[in-house]
Amino acid sequence: MTYVVIKYFTDIQDNDYEYFPGMIYPRVGLKVNKERIKELSTKNNRRKEIFIAELEEREKPKKETKKSLKK
């Protein structure tokens, strides 16, 4: 699953690595457990704030066919 940062934070479990809004979490090469994801995606953390949100993958556009273009 991929997550996007929605609020700035420093990751105390990753040598205070800084995450800015719009960045992907976790960064390349970092493995995090489900508990950490839950902490950051809910208010169940020291700051009582939500820092990441699940990034929904966009659906691929349907390929147009000659039939669909004739309408």
C-alpha distances in whole Angstrom, upper triangle without the diagonal:
4,7,10,13,16,19,20,20,21,18,21,19,19,23,22,20,20,17,19,18,16,14,11,10,10,12,13,14,13,12,11,12,10,14,13,10,12,15,14,13,16,19,20,20,24,24,23,21,17,16,12,10,7,8,9,10,13,15,18,21,24,26,29,32,36,36,34,36,39,39
4,7,10,13,16,17,17,18,17,20,18,18,21,20,18,17,14,15,14,12,11,7,7,8,10,11,13,12,12,12,13,12,15,13,10,13,15,13,12,16,19,20,20,23,22,22,19,16,13,10,9,6,6,8,9,12,15,17,21,23,26,29,32,36,36,34,35,39,38
4,7,9,12,14,14,16,14,18,17,16,20,18,16,15,12,12,11,10,9,6,5,7,10,12,15,13,13,12,13,12,14,12,9,11,13,10,9,13,16,17,17,20,19,18,16,12,10,6,5,4,5,8,10,14,17,19,22,25,28,31,34,38,38,35,37,40,39
4,6,9,11,12,14,14,18,18,17,19,18,15,13,10,9,7,6,6,5,6,9,10,13,16,15,15,14,16,15,17,14,11,14,14,11,10,13,16,18,17,20,18,18,15,11,9,5,5,6,6,10,12,14,18,20,22,26,28,31,35,38,39,36,37,40,39
4,6,7,9,11,12,15,16,15,17,15,13,11,7,6,5,5,5,6,6,9,11,14,17,15,16,15,17,16,17,14,11,13,13,9,9,12,14,16,15,17,15,15,12,9,6,4,7,9,9,13,15,18,21,23,26,29,32,35,38,41,42,39,40,43,42
4,7,9,13,14,17,18,18,20,17,15,13,9,8,5,6,8,10,10,13,14,18,21,19,19,18,19,18,18,16,13,14,14,10,10,12,13,16,15,17,14,14,10,8,5,5,7,10,11,14,16,18,22,24,27,30,33,35,39,42,42,39,40,43,42
4,6,10,12,15,17,17,18,15,14,11,8,7,5,9,10,12,12,14,15,19,21,19,20,18,20,19,19,16,14,15,13,10,11,12,12,15,14,14,12,12,9,7,5,7,10,13,14,17,20,22,26,28,30,34,36,39,42,46,46,43,43,47,46
4,7,10,13,15,15,15,12,11,7,6,5,6,9,10,12,12,14,14,18,20,18,20,18,20,20,19,16,15,17,15,11,13,14,14,16,14,14,12,13,10,10,7,9,12,16,16,20,22,24,28,30,32,36,38,41,45,48,48,45,46,49,48
4,6,9,11,11,12,9,8,6,5,7,9,12,11,13,11,12,13,17,19,16,17,16,18,18,17,14,14,15,12,10,12,14,13,15,12,12,10,12,10,10,7,10,13,16,18,21,24,26,30,32,35,38,40,43,47,50,51,48,48,52,51
4,6,9,8,8,5,5,4,6,9,12,14,12,14,12,12,12,16,17,14,16,15,17,18,17,13,14,16,13,11,14,16,16,16,13,12,11,14,13,13,10,12,16,18,20,23,26,28,32,34,36,40,42,45,48,52,53,50,50,54,53
4,5,5,7,5,5,6,7,11,13,15,13,13,10,10,11,14,14,11,13,11,14,15,14,10,12,14,11,10,13,15,15,15,12,12,12,14,13,13,10,12,15,17,19,23,25,28,31,33,36,39,42,45,48,51,52,49,50,54,53
4,5,6,5,7,9,11,14,17,19,17,17,14,13,14,17,16,13,14,12,14,16,14,11,13,15,12,12,15,16,16,15,12,11,12,15,15,15,13,15,18,20,22,26,28,31,34,37,40,43,45,48,51,55,56,53,54,58,57
4,6,7,8,11,12,16,18,20,17,16,13,11,13,15,14,11,11,9,11,14,12,9,12,14,12,12,15,17,17,15,13,13,15,17,17,16,14,15,18,20,22,25,27,30,33,35,39,42,44,47,50,54,55,52,53,57,56
4,5,6,9,11,14,17,18,15,15,12,10,10,12,11,8,10,10,13,15,15,11,13,16,14,13,17,19,19,18,15,16,17,19,18,18,15,15,19,20,21,25,26,29,32,34,37,40,42,46,49,52,53,51,52,56,55
4,6,9,12,15,19,20,17,17,15,13,13,15,14,12,14,14,16,19,18,15,17,19,17,16,20,21,22,21,17,17,18,21,20,20,17,18,22,23,24,28,29,32,36,37,40,43,45,49,52,55,56,54,55,58,58
4,6,9,12,16,18,15,16,14,13,13,15,15,13,15,15,17,19,18,14,16,18,16,14,18,19,19,19,15,15,15,18,17,17,15,16,20,22,23,27,28,31,35,36,39,43,45,48,51,54,55,53,53,57,57
4,7,10,13,15,12,13,11,11,9,12,13,11,14,14,17,19,18,15,16,18,16,14,17,19,20,20,17,17,17,19,18,17,14,15,18,20,20,24,25,28,32,33,36,39,41,44,48,51,52,49,50,54,53
4,7,10,12,10,12,11,11,10,14,15,13,16,16,19,20,19,16,16,18,16,14,16,19,19,20,17,16,15,18,16,15,12,13,16,19,19,23,24,27,30,32,35,38,40,43,46,50,51,48,48,52,52
4,7,9,7,8,8,9,9,13,15,13,15,15,18,18,18,15,14,17,15,12,14,16,17,18,16,16,15,17,14,13,9,10,13,15,15,19,21,23,27,29,31,35,37,39,43,46,47,44,45,49,48
4,6,6,9,10,12,12,15,18,16,18,18,21,21,21,17,16,18,17,13,15,17,18,20,18,18,16,18,14,13,10,10,13,15,15,19,20,22,26,28,30,33,36,38,42,45,46,43,43,47,46
4,6,9,10,13,13,16,19,18,20,19,21,21,21,18,16,18,17,13,13,16,17,19,18,19,17,17,14,12,9,9,11,13,13,16,18,19,23,25,27,31,33,35,39,42,43,40,40,44,43
4,7,9,12,12,15,18,17,19,19,21,21,22,19,16,19,18,15,14,17,19,21,20,22,20,20,16,14,11,9,10,12,10,13,15,16,20,22,24,27,30,32,36,39,40,36,37,41,40
4,6,9,8,11,14,14,16,16,19,19,20,17,15,18,17,14,14,18,19,21,20,21,20,20,17,14,11,9,11,12,11,14,15,17,21,22,25,28,30,33,37,40,41,38,38,42,42
4,6,6,9,12,11,13,13,16,16,18,15,13,16,16,13,13,17,19,20,19,21,20,21,18,15,11,9,10,10,9,12,13,15,19,20,23,27,29,32,35,38,40,37,38,41,41
3,5,8,11,9,10,9,12,13,14,11,9,13,13,10,11,14,17,17,16,19,18,18,16,13,10,7,9,9,10,13,14,18,21,23,26,29,31,34,38,41,42,39,40,44,43
4,7,8,6,7,7,10,12,13,10,9,13,13,11,12,16,18,18,17,19,19,20,17,15,12,10,11,11,12,15,16,19,22,24,27,30,33,36,39,42,43,41,42,46,45
4,6,6,8,10,13,15,17,14,13,16,16,14,16,19,21,21,20,21,21,22,20,18,14,12,14,14,14,17,18,20,24,25,28,31,33,36,39,43,44,41,42,46,46
4,6,8,11,15,17,19,16,15,19,19,17,19,22,25,24,23,25,25,26,24,21,18,16,17,16,16,18,18,21,24,24,28,31,32,35,38,42,43,41,42,46,46
4,7,10,13,16,18,16,16,19,20,18,20,23,25,25,23,25,26,27,25,23,20,18,19,19,18,21,21,24,26,27,31,33,35,38,41,44,46,44,45,48,49
4,6,10,13,15,12,12,16,16,15,17,20,22,21,20,21,22,23,22,20,17,15,17,17,17,20,21,24,27,28,31,34,36,39,42,46,47,45,46,50,50
4,7,10,12,10,11,14,15,14,16,19,21,20,19,21,22,23,22,20,17,15,17,16,17,20,20,24,26,28,31,34,36,39,42,46,47,44,46,50,49
4,7,8,6,7,10,11,11,13,15,18,16,15,18,19,20,19,17,15,13,15,14,16,19,20,24,26,28,32,34,37,40,43,47,47,45,47,50,50
4,5,6,7,9,10,11,13,15,17,15,15,18,19,19,19,17,16,14,15,15,17,20,21,25,27,29,33,35,38,41,44,47,48,45,47,51,50
4,5,5,6,9,10,10,12,15,13,14,17,19,18,17,15,15,13,14,13,16,18,20,23,25,28,31,34,36,40,42,46,46,44,46,49,48
4,5,5,6,9,10,11,13,10,11,14,16,15,15,14,14,13,14,15,18,20,22,26,28,31,34,37,40,43,46,49,49,47,49,52,51
4,5,5,6,9,10,12,10,9,12,14,14,14,12,11,11,13,13,16,19,21,25,28,30,34,36,39,42,45,49,49,46,48,52,51
4,5,5,6,8,11,10,11,14,15,14,13,11,10,8,9,10,13,15,18,21,24,27,30,33,35,39,42,45,45,43,44,48,47
4,6,5,6,9,8,9,13,14,12,12,10,10,9,10,11,14,17,20,23,25,28,32,34,37,40,43,47,47,44,46,49,48
4,6,6,7,5,5,9,10,9,9,8,9,9,11,13,16,19,22,25,28,31,34,37,40,43,46,49,49,47,48,52,50
4,6,7,8,7,10,10,9,8,6,5,6,8,11,14,17,20,23,26,29,32,35,37,40,44,47,47,44,46,49,48
4,7,8,9,13,12,10,8,5,6,5,6,8,11,14,17,20,23,26,29,32,35,38,41,45,44,41,43,46,45
4,5,8,11,10,8,7,5,8,8,9,11,15,17,21,23,26,29,32,35,38,41,44,47,47,44,46,49,47
4,6,8,8,4,5,5,9,11,12,15,18,21,24,27,29,33,35,38,41,44,47,50,50,47,49,52,50
4,7,8,6,8,8,11,12,14,16,20,22,26,29,31,34,37,40,43,46,49,52,52,49,51,54,53
4,6,5,7,8,10,12,15,17,20,23,26,29,32,35,38,41,44,47,50,54,54,51,52,56,54
4,6,8,11,12,15,18,20,23,26,30,32,36,39,41,44,47,50,53,57,57,54,55,58,57
4,5,9,10,13,16,19,22,25,28,31,34,37,40,43,46,48,52,55,55,52,53,57,55
4,7,10,13,15,18,21,24,27,30,33,36,38,41,44,47,50,54,54,50,52,55,53
4,6,10,12,15,18,21,24,26,30,33,35,38,41,44,47,50,50,47,48,52,50
4,6,8,11,14,17,20,23,26,29,31,34,37,40,43,47,47,44,45,48,47
4,7,11,13,16,19,21,25,28,30,33,36,39,42,46,46,43,44,47,46
4,7,9,12,15,18,21,24,27,30,33,35,39,42,43,39,41,44,43
4,6,9,12,15,18,21,24,27,30,32,36,39,39,36,38,41,40
4,6,9,12,15,18,21,24,27,30,33,37,37,34,35,39,37
4,6,9,12,15,18,21,24,27,30,33,34,31,32,36,35
4,6,9,12,15,18,21,24,27,30,30,28,29,32,31
4,6,9,12,15,18,21,24,28,28,25,27,30,30
4,6,9,12,15,18,21,24,25,22,23,27,26
4,6,9,12,15,18,21,22,19,20,24,23
4,6,9,12,15,19,19,17,18,22,22
4,6,9,12,16,16,13,15,18,18
4,6,9,13,13,11,12,16,16
4,6,10,11,9,11,14,15
4,7,8,6,7,10,12
4,5,5,6,9,11
4,6,5,6,9
4,5,5,7
4,6,6
4,6
4
